[in-house]
Each structure stands twice: as C-alpha cells, then as structure tokens.
Amino acid sequence: MSAEQYSWLWDVDMDAARFQRTLAGLEQHKDFDQPWALIRLIDYAPYHDILRLLPRRDFVRLWPQIEGRIRSATRREGMAFVREQLLRHEMAA
C-alpha cells in the first residue's frame, strides 16, 4: 500500500504527510523547506487544497519573503488578498 501523494508534486518524491510536515515547518530537507513548500502549494495546488493546507500564521509571516517567487500573477494577487484578509481578521480578534 503506497502513501498518499498530491498530484501537484509530480516531480518530487514526497508523500502527502511529509509535504504537510514540511509545510508546517516541522521538517526540513536539503532542498525542501517551509518557504519552498508554501511556494509549491500556492503555485501548483488547486485552490481548495491551498485553503485546506495553508498554515495561516506562517503564511502571513513568510509572505513578504516568498511573494516575488510566485510564478502566476493571478495567484500572487489572490494570495496577497488572502493575507490582507487574514491580517484584518487577526486585528479584529
């Protein structure tokens, strides 16, 4: 029985659990760290996966560092909006 893999990680030998640990900042590898995982999620994952998997606090904190590395202008603009909404929600809470 093989471990679950995300189709948008087609070129990386990484199962879903390992990706999620990397995305959460719990695991780091030579070429794969949390910023890489956030970029990969935003660049390639379907929107519902982005919303489900996104580590919100880490995303808000790391966005200035990774924003320029997001390939799609549409995704970059969309995630900038998501970050603004997360910041507004945090400030209101």
MMTF fields as JSON, N, C-alpha, C and O atoms, coordinates in Angstrom:
{
  "mmtfVersion": "1.0.0",
  "mmtfProducer": "UNKNOWN",
  "numBonds": 371,
  "numAtoms": 372,
  "numGroups": 93,
  "numChains": 1,
  "numModels": 1,
  "chainsPerModel": [1],
  "groupsPerChain": [93],
  "chainIdList": ["A"],
  "bondAtomList": [4, 2, 8, 6, 12, 10, 16, 14, 20, 18, 24, 22, 28, 26, 32, 30, 36, 34, 40, 38, 44, 42, 48, 46, 52, 50, 56, 54, 60, 58, 64, 62, 68, 66, 72, 70, 76, 74, 80, 78, 84, 82, 88, 86, 92, 90, 96, 94, 100, 98, 104, 102, 108, 106, 112, 110, 116, 114, 120, 118, 124, 122, 128, 126, 132, 130, 136, 134, 140, 138, 144, 142, 148, 146, 152, 150, 156, 154, 160, 158, 164, 162, 168, 166, 172, 170, 176, 174, 180, 178, 184, 182, 188, 186, 192, 190, 196, 194, 200, 198, 204, 202, 208, 206, 212, 210, 216, 214, 220, 218, 224, 222, 228, 226, 232, 230, 236, 234, 240, 238, 244, 242, 248, 246, 252, 250, 256, 254, 260, 258, 264, 262, 268, 266, 272, 270, 276, 274, 280, 278, 284, 282, 288, 286, 292, 290, 296, 294, 300, 298, 304, 302, 308, 306, 312, 310, 316, 314, 320, 318, 324, 322, 328, 326, 332, 330, 336, 334, 340, 338, 344, 342, 348, 346, 352, 350, 356, 354, 360, 358, 364, 362, 368, 366],
  "bondOrderList": [1, 1, 1, 1, 1, 1, 1, 1, 1, 1, 1, 1, 1, 1, 1, 1, 1, 1, 1, 1, 1, 1, 1, 1, 1, 1, 1, 1, 1, 1, 1, 1, 1, 1, 1, 1, 1, 1, 1, 1, 1, 1, 1, 1, 1, 1, 1, 1, 1, 1, 1, 1, 1, 1, 1, 1, 1, 1, 1, 1, 1, 1, 1, 1, 1, 1, 1, 1, 1, 1, 1, 1, 1, 1, 1, 1, 1, 1, 1, 1, 1, 1, 1, 1, 1, 1, 1, 1, 1, 1, 1, 1],
  "groupList": [{"groupName": "MET", "atomNameList": ["N", "CA", "C", "O"], "elementList": ["N", "C", "C", "O"], "formalChargeList": [0, 0, 0, 0], "bondAtomList": [1, 0, 2, 1, 3, 2], "bondOrderList": [1, 1, 2], "singleLetterCode": "M", "chemCompType": "L-PEPTIDE LINKING"}, {"groupName": "SER", "atomNameList": ["N", "CA", "C", "O"], "elementList": ["N", "C", "C", "O"], "formalChargeList": [0, 0, 0, 0], "bondAtomList": [1, 0, 2, 1, 3, 2], "bondOrderList": [1, 1, 2], "singleLetterCode": "S", "chemCompType": "L-PEPTIDE LINKING"}, {"groupName": "ALA", "atomNameList": ["N", "CA", "C", "O"], "elementList": ["N", "C", "C", "O"], "formalChargeList": [0, 0, 0, 0], "bondAtomList": [1, 0, 2, 1, 3, 2], "bondOrderList": [1, 1, 2], "singleLetterCode": "A", "chemCompType": "L-PEPTIDE LINKING"}, {"groupName": "GLU", "atomNameList": ["N", "CA", "C", "O"], "elementList": ["N", "C", "C", "O"], "formalChargeList": [0, 0, 0, 0], "bondAtomList": [1, 0, 2, 1, 3, 2], "bondOrderList": [1, 1, 2], "singleLetterCode": "E", "chemCompType": "L-PEPTIDE LINKING"}, {"groupName": "GLN", "atomNameList": ["N", "CA", "C", "O"], "elementList": ["N", "C", "C", "O"], "formalChargeList": [0, 0, 0, 0], "bondAtomList": [1, 0, 2, 1, 3, 2], "bondOrderList": [1, 1, 2], "singleLetterCode": "Q", "chemCompType": "L-PEPTIDE LINKING"}, {"groupName": "TYR", "atomNameList": ["N", "CA", "C", "O"], "elementList": ["N", "C", "C", "O"], "formalChargeList": [0, 0, 0, 0], "bondAtomList": [1, 0, 2, 1, 3, 2], "bondOrderList": [1, 1, 2], "singleLetterCode": "Y", "chemCompType": "L-PEPTIDE LINKING"}, {"groupName": "TRP", "atomNameList": ["N", "CA", "C", "O"], "elementList": ["N", "C", "C", "O"], "formalChargeList": [0, 0, 0, 0], "bondAtomList": [1, 0, 2, 1, 3, 2], "bondOrderList": [1, 1, 2], "singleLetterCode": "W", "chemCompType": "L-PEPTIDE LINKING"}, {"groupName": "LEU", "atomNameList": ["N", "CA", "C", "O"], "elementList": ["N", "C", "C", "O"], "formalChargeList": [0, 0, 0, 0], "bondAtomList": [1, 0, 2, 1, 3, 2], "bondOrderList": [1, 1, 2], "singleLetterCode": "L", "chemCompType": "L-PEPTIDE LINKING"}, {"groupName": "ASP", "atomNameList": ["N", "CA", "C", "O"], "elementList": ["N", "C", "C", "O"], "formalChargeList": [0, 0, 0, 0], "bondAtomList": [1, 0, 2, 1, 3, 2], "bondOrderList": [1, 1, 2], "singleLetterCode": "D", "chemCompType": "L-PEPTIDE LINKING"}, {"groupName": "VAL", "atomNameList": ["N", "CA", "C", "O"], "elementList": ["N", "C", "C", "O"], "formalChargeList": [0, 0, 0, 0], "bondAtomList": [1, 0, 2, 1, 3, 2], "bondOrderList": [1, 1, 2], "singleLetterCode": "V", "chemCompType": "L-PEPTIDE LINKING"}, {"groupName": "ARG", "atomNameList": ["N", "CA", "C", "O"], "elementList": ["N", "C", "C", "O"], "formalChargeList": [0, 0, 0, 0], "bondAtomList": [1, 0, 2, 1, 3, 2], "bondOrderList": [1, 1, 2], "singleLetterCode": "R", "chemCompType": "L-PEPTIDE LINKING"}, {"groupName": "PHE", "atomNameList": ["N", "CA", "C", "O"], "elementList": ["N", "C", "C", "O"], "formalChargeList": [0, 0, 0, 0], "bondAtomList": [1, 0, 2, 1, 3, 2], "bondOrderList": [1, 1, 2], "singleLetterCode": "F", "chemCompType": "L-PEPTIDE LINKING"}, {"groupName": "THR", "atomNameList": ["N", "CA", "C", "O"], "elementList": ["N", "C", "C", "O"], "formalChargeList": [0, 0, 0, 0], "bondAtomList": [1, 0, 2, 1, 3, 2], "bondOrderList": [1, 1, 2], "singleLetterCode": "T", "chemCompType": "L-PEPTIDE LINKING"}, {"groupName": "GLY", "atomNameList": ["N", "CA", "C", "O"], "elementList": ["N", "C", "C", "O"], "formalChargeList": [0, 0, 0, 0], "bondAtomList": [1, 0, 2, 1, 3, 2], "bondOrderList": [1, 1, 2], "singleLetterCode": "G", "chemCompType": "PEPTIDE LINKING"}, {"groupName": "HIS", "atomNameList": ["N", "CA", "C", "O"], "elementList": ["N", "C", "C", "O"], "formalChargeList": [0, 0, 0, 0], "bondAtomList": [1, 0, 2, 1, 3, 2], "bondOrderList": [1, 1, 2], "singleLetterCode": "H", "chemCompType": "L-PEPTIDE LINKING"}, {"groupName": "LYS", "atomNameList": ["N", "CA", "C", "O"], "elementList": ["N", "C", "C", "O"], "formalChargeList": [0, 0, 0, 0], "bondAtomList": [1, 0, 2, 1, 3, 2], "bondOrderList": [1, 1, 2], "singleLetterCode": "K", "chemCompType": "L-PEPTIDE LINKING"}, {"groupName": "PRO", "atomNameList": ["N", "CA", "C", "O"], "elementList": ["N", "C", "C", "O"], "formalChargeList": [0, 0, 0, 0], "bondAtomList": [1, 0, 2, 1, 3, 2], "bondOrderList": [1, 1, 2], "singleLetterCode": "P", "chemCompType": "L-PEPTIDE LINKING"}, {"groupName": "ILE", "atomNameList": ["N", "CA", "C", "O"], "elementList": ["N", "C", "C", "O"], "formalChargeList": [0, 0, 0, 0], "bondAtomList": [1, 0, 2, 1, 3, 2], "bondOrderList": [1, 1, 2], "singleLetterCode": "I", "chemCompType": "L-PEPTIDE LINKING"}],
  "groupTypeList": [0, 1, 2, 3, 4, 5, 1, 6, 7, 6, 8, 9, 8, 0, 8, 2, 2, 10, 11, 4, 10, 12, 7, 2, 13, 7, 3, 4, 14, 15, 8, 11, 8, 4, 16, 6, 2, 7, 17, 10, 7, 17, 8, 5, 2, 16, 5, 14, 8, 17, 7, 10, 7, 7, 16, 10, 10, 8, 11, 9, 10, 7, 6, 16, 4, 17, 3, 13, 10, 17, 10, 1, 2, 12, 10, 10, 3, 13, 0, 2, 11, 9, 10, 3, 4, 7, 7, 10, 14, 3, 0, 2, 2],
  "groupIdList": [1, 2, 3, 4, 5, 6, 7, 8, 9, 10, 11, 12, 13, 14, 15, 16, 17, 18, 19, 20, 21, 22, 23, 24, 25, 26, 27, 28, 29, 30, 31, 32, 33, 34, 35, 36, 37, 38, 39, 40, 41, 42, 43, 44, 45, 46, 47, 48, 49, 50, 51, 52, 53, 54, 55, 56, 57, 58, 59, 60, 61, 62, 63, 64, 65, 66, 67, 68, 69, 70, 71, 72, 73, 74, 75, 76, 77, 78, 79, 80, 81, 82, 83, 84, 85, 86, 87, 88, 89, 90, 91, 92, 93],
  "secStructList": [7, 7, 7, 7, 7, 7, 4, 4, 4, 6, 6, 1, 7, 7, 7, 2, 2, 2, 2, 2, 2, 2, 2, 6, 6, 1, 7, 7, 7, 1, 1, 7, 7, 2, 2, 2, 2, 2, 2, 2, 2, 2, 2, 2, 1, 7, 2, 2, 2, 2, 2, 2, 2, 7, 7, 2, 2, 2, 2, 2, 2, 2, 2, 2, 2, 2, 4, 4, 4, 7, 1, 7, 2, 2, 2, 2, 2, 2, 2, 2, 2, 2, 2, 2, 2, 2, 2, 2, 2, 2, 2, 2, 7],
  "xCoordList": [0.846, 0.0, 0.893, 1.74, 0.715, 1.562, 0.942, -0.274, 1.791, 1.333, 0.657, 0.983, -0.28, -0.972, 0.023, 0.916, -0.144, 0.688, -0.201, -1.255, 0.228, -0.503, -0.086, 1.102, -1.05, -0.744, 0.097, 0.823, 0.009, 0.777, 2.209, 2.937, 2.608, 4.008, 4.575, 5.321, 4.223, 4.564, 6.066, 6.5, 6.863, 8.296, 9.137, 10.365, 8.468, 9.158, 8.771, 7.592, 9.761, 9.492, 9.149, 9.989, 7.893, 7.457, 5.99, 5.156, 5.677, 4.274, 3.561, 4.203, 2.258, 1.442, 1.81, 1.863, 2.062, 2.387, 3.705, 3.81, 4.687, 5.986, 5.839, 6.419, 5.073, 4.853, 4.173, 4.566, 3.174, 2.456, 3.366, 3.256, 4.256, 5.211, 6.175, 6.512, 6.615, 7.498, 6.761, 7.305, 5.531, 4.703, 4.476, 4.421, 4.348, 4.123, 5.419, 5.391, 6.552, 7.829, 8.364, 9.274, 7.808, 8.216, 9.346, 9.991, 9.58, 10.588, 11.269, 10.621, 12.573, 13.311, 14.309, 14.898, 14.491, 15.411, 16.315, 16.056, 17.344, 18.335, 17.683, 17.982, 16.817, 16.208, 14.775, 14.174, 14.23, 12.824, 12.669, 12.964, 12.199, 11.95, 10.556, 9.843, 10.181, 8.837, 8.56, 7.498, 9.45, 9.17, 8.966, 8.063, 9.798, 9.619, 8.22, 7.531, 7.811, 6.511, 5.364, 4.396, 5.464, 4.426, 4.35, 3.262, 5.507, 5.542, 4.946, 4.149, 5.325, 4.823, 3.307, 2.601, 2.817, 1.379, 0.655, -0.322, 1.124, 0.453, 0.574, -0.39, 1.724, 1.929, 1.161, 0.685, 1.028, 0.537, -0.746, -1.45, -1.06, -2.217, -3.529, -3.567, -4.6, -5.922, -6.287, -5.813, -7.128, -7.472, -8.004, -7.658, -8.848, -9.388, -8.283, -8.383, -7.233, -6.101, -5.312, -4.852, -5.161, -4.456, -5.16, -4.519, -6.46, -7.199, -7.174, -7.114, -7.219, -7.233, -5.881, -5.818, -4.802, -3.467, -2.679, -1.711, -3.072, -2.283, -2.092, -3.071, -0.834, -0.577, -0.67, 0.29, -1.816, -2.142, -1.134, -0.705, -0.756, 0.206, 1.558, 2.155, 2.027, 3.309, 3.215, 4.15, 2.106, 1.902, 1.964, 2.657, 1.241, 1.238, 2.656, 3.073, 3.392, 4.756, 5.725, 6.574, 5.608, 6.568, 6.207, 7.04, 4.988, 4.558, 5.517, 5.842, 5.988, 6.912, 8.166, 8.714, 8.615, 9.803, 9.523, 10.406, 8.319, 8.042, 7.213, 7.144, 6.588, 5.659, 6.264, 5.621, 7.469, 8.114, 8.496, 8.864, 8.416, 8.778, 7.566, 7.715, 6.353, 5.141, 5.063, 5.065, 4.993, 5.074, 3.862, 4.02, 2.684, 1.46, 1.067, 0.905, 0.916, 0.487, -0.896, -1.162, -1.767, -3.116, -3.072, -3.755, -2.285, -2.173, -1.5, -1.899, -0.492, 0.196, -0.786, -0.802, -1.596, -2.588, -3.646, -4.049, -4.086, -5.086, -4.58, -5.303, -3.336, -2.791, -2.459, -2.507, -2.127, -1.94, -3.264, -3.289, -4.358, -5.69, -5.997, -6.491, -5.702, -5.932, -5.148, -5.678, -3.902, -3.081, -3.702, -3.768, -4.156, -4.803, -6.012, -6.216, -6.807, -7.988, -7.604, -8.246, -6.567, -6.102, -5.596, -5.859, -4.877, -4.39, -5.54, -5.526, -6.531, -7.703, -8.437, -8.844, -8.602, -9.307, -8.533, -9.134, -7.205, -6.383, -6.489, -6.577, -6.481, -6.536, -7.894, -7.985, -8.929, -10.284, -10.516, -11.363, -9.762, -9.967, -9.352, -9.439],
  "yCoordList": [-1.174, 0.0, 1.238, 1.387, 2.121, 3.304, 4.473, 4.541, 5.376, 6.559, 7.524, 7.563, 8.29, 9.271, 10.305, 10.743, 10.689, 11.714, 12.731, 12.387, 13.99, 15.036, 15.03, 14.946, 15.117, 15.093, 16.289, 16.217, 17.375, 18.576, 18.54, 19.53, 17.393, 17.15, 16.055, 15.189, 16.099, 15.043, 14.839, 13.727, 15.871, 15.769, 15.639, 15.711, 15.447, 15.353, 14.04, 13.694, 13.318, 12.059, 12.379, 12.26, 12.789, 13.207, 12.856, 13.256, 12.113, 11.79, 12.97, 13.936, 12.885, 13.975, 14.308, 15.479, 13.284, 13.518, 14.277, 15.197, 13.902, 14.597, 16.032, 16.95, 16.23, 17.59, 18.43, 19.573, 17.884, 18.628, 18.972, 20.063, 18.07, 18.369, 19.474, 20.348, 19.439, 20.481, 21.813, 22.849, 21.779, 22.988, 23.602, 24.825, 22.782, 23.258, 23.707, 24.233, 23.503, 23.879, 22.869, 23.174, 21.675, 20.63, 19.762, 19.032, 19.847, 19.018, 19.867, 20.649, 19.705, 20.437, 19.486, 18.643, 19.629, 18.783, 19.684, 20.879, 19.123, 19.902, 20.876, 22.069, 20.387, 21.226, 21.637, 22.403, 21.149, 21.382, 21.941, 21.268, 23.184, 23.801, 24.439, 24.329, 25.092, 25.658, 26.69, 26.618, 27.643, 28.563, 27.835, 28.185, 26.823, 26.054, 25.415, 25.46, 24.826, 24.155, 25.15, 24.84, 26.327, 27.343, 27.758, 27.876, 27.976, 28.36, 27.256, 27.526, 26.026, 24.896, 24.772, 24.559, 24.906, 24.851, 25.936, 25.654, 27.156, 28.29, 28.205, 28.496, 27.817, 27.758, 26.631, 26.808, 25.479, 24.299, 23.667, 22.996, 23.859, 23.164, 23.827, 25.038, 23.05, 23.638, 24.506, 24.276, 25.497, 26.465, 25.802, 26.22, 24.768, 24.116, 23.465, 23.43, 22.951, 22.402, 23.518, 23.363, 24.634, 25.767, 26.179, 26.316, 26.375, 26.809, 25.766, 26.114, 24.509, 23.428, 23.255, 22.995, 23.394, 23.084, 24.296, 24.14, 25.482, 26.683, 26.901, 27.039, 26.934, 27.274, 28.8, 29.517, 29.275, 30.69, 31.626, 32.599, 31.359, 32.248, 32.271, 33.331, 31.104, 31.035, 31.716, 32.398, 31.538, 32.196, 33.714, 34.386, 34.261, 35.712, 36.194, 37.227, 35.462, 35.852, 35.747, 36.62, 34.695, 34.433, 35.075, 35.114, 35.574, 36.106, 37.143, 37.044, 38.126, 39.103, 38.447, 38.943, 37.358, 36.64, 35.838, 35.711, 35.302, 34.401, 35.028, 34.472, 36.157, 36.751, 36.869, 36.503, 37.366, 37.553, 36.262, 36.277, 35.149, 33.854, 33.076, 31.974, 33.649, 33.004, 33.31, 34.476, 32.276, 32.436, 33.138, 33.992, 32.795, 33.323, 34.65, 34.728, 35.681, 36.988, 36.885, 37.529, 36.093, 35.926, 35.284, 35.734, 34.253, 33.608, 34.547, 34.606, 35.271, 36.216, 37.272, 37.576, 37.822, 38.824, 38.209, 38.827, 37.018, 36.349, 36.06, 36.242, 35.609, 35.289, 36.556, 36.545, 37.633, 38.913, 39.332, 39.842, 39.118, 39.413, 38.523, 38.999, 37.232, 36.304, 36.77, 36.769, 37.165, 37.645, 38.883, 38.982, 39.825, 41.028, 40.658, 41.221, 39.716, 39.303, 38.613, 38.826, 37.798, 37.141, 38.169, 38.044, 39.176, 40.227, 41.02, 41.336, 41.345, 42.067, 41.251, 41.778, 39.97, 39.096, 39.005, 39.045, 38.883, 38.825, 40.111, 40.078, 41.246, 42.534, 42.752, 43.386, 42.226, 42.391, 41.461, 41.731, 40.371, 39.371, 39.797, 39.068],
  "zCoordList": [0.0, 0.0, 0.0, 0.881, -0.969, -1.058, -0.298, -0.117, 0.136, 0.864, -0.114, -1.3, 0.411, -0.414, -0.93, -0.204, -2.194, -2.805, -3.489, -4.023, -3.472, -4.17, -5.639, -5.951, -6.524, -7.955, -8.375, -9.366, -7.643, -7.995, -7.46, -7.549, -6.905, -6.533, -7.434, -6.976, -8.701, -9.64, -9.793, -10.093, -9.597, -9.86, -8.588, -8.635, -7.461, -6.178, -5.501, -5.434, -5.005, -4.309, -2.854, -1.962, -2.633, -1.301, -1.14, -1.953, -0.096, 0.13, 0.801, 1.214, 0.905, 1.444, 2.883, 3.257, 3.691, 5.099, 5.239, 6.051, 4.467, 4.523, 4.026, 4.605, 2.966, 2.473, 3.55, 3.782, 4.198, 5.235, 6.409, 6.97, 6.788, 7.865, 7.436, 8.234, 6.19, 5.665, 5.611, 5.994, 5.138, 5.054, 6.43, 6.559, 7.439, 8.811, 9.483, 10.596, 8.814, 9.399, 10.395, 11.166, 10.384, 11.321, 10.788, 11.541, 9.485, 8.836, 7.772, 7.075, 7.655, 6.635, 6.006, 6.684, 4.713, 3.974, 3.147, 3.007, 2.62, 1.868, 0.879, 0.9, 0.038, -0.997, -0.679, -1.432, 0.405, 0.709, 2.122, 3.11, 2.194, 3.488, 3.454, 2.456, 4.525, 4.601, 3.503, 2.884, 3.228, 2.12, 0.789, 0.028, 0.499, -0.727, -0.749, -1.768, 0.372, 0.427, 0.225, -0.47, 0.818, 0.61, -0.855, -1.42, -1.463, -2.879, -3.737, -4.635, -3.468, -4.258, -4.113, -5.099, -2.899, -2.651, -3.439, -4.133, -3.337, -3.985, -5.503, -6.212, -6.007, -7.457, -8.138, -9.259, -7.487, -8.195, -7.664, -8.418, -6.415, -5.844, -6.257, -6.475, -6.366, -6.577, -5.375, -4.262, -5.611, -4.57, -3.308, -2.203, -3.45, -2.251, -1.417, -0.191, -2.061, -1.314, -0.633, 0.498, -1.326, -0.717, 0.569, 1.611, 0.504, 1.694, 2.798, 3.977, 2.435, 3.427, 4.096, 5.298, 3.346, 3.862, 4.352, 5.096, 3.952, 4.238, 5.74, 6.473, 6.207, 7.606, 7.744, 7.461, 8.176, 8.08, 8.741, 8.12, 9.959, 10.642, 9.936, 9.752, 9.548, 8.846, 7.489, 7.071, 6.807, 5.518, 5.673, 4.909, 6.657, 6.885, 7.158, 6.632, 7.966, 8.332, 7.154, 6.976, 6.353, 5.277, 3.938, 3.033, 3.8, 2.508, 1.928, 0.744, 2.686, 2.08, 1.489, 0.504, 2.07, 1.602, 0.325, -0.523, 0.18, -0.95, -2.056, -3.152, -1.808, -2.777, -4.178, -5.161, -4.273, -5.572, -6.266, -7.441, -5.56, -6.14, -6.653, -7.182, -6.498, -7.014, -8.504, -8.899, -9.33, -10.781, -11.392, -12.264, -10.955, -11.549, -10.902, -9.684, -11.713, -11.193, -10.563, -9.548, -11.144, -10.608, -9.225, -8.306, -9.083, -7.768, -6.768, -5.605, -7.213, -6.337, -5.819, -4.626, -6.708, -6.31, -5.39, -4.405, -5.706, -4.885, -3.485, -2.505, -3.391, -2.079, -1.291, -0.061, -1.976, -1.279, -0.649, 0.471, -1.365, -0.826, 0.376, 1.398, 0.249, 1.366, 2.588, 3.699, 2.397, 3.515, 4.156, 5.381, 3.333, 3.872, 4.722, 5.798, 4.243, 4.991, 6.301, 7.329, 6.262, 7.484, 8.49, 9.686, 8.023, 8.92, 9.509, 10.698, 8.702, 9.202, 10.253, 11.288, 9.983, 10.923, 12.241, 13.314, 12.165, 13.372, 14.171, 15.398, 13.48, 14.166, 14.837, 15.888, 14.222, 14.776, 15.966, 16.817, 16.018, 17.086, 18.401, 19.389]
}
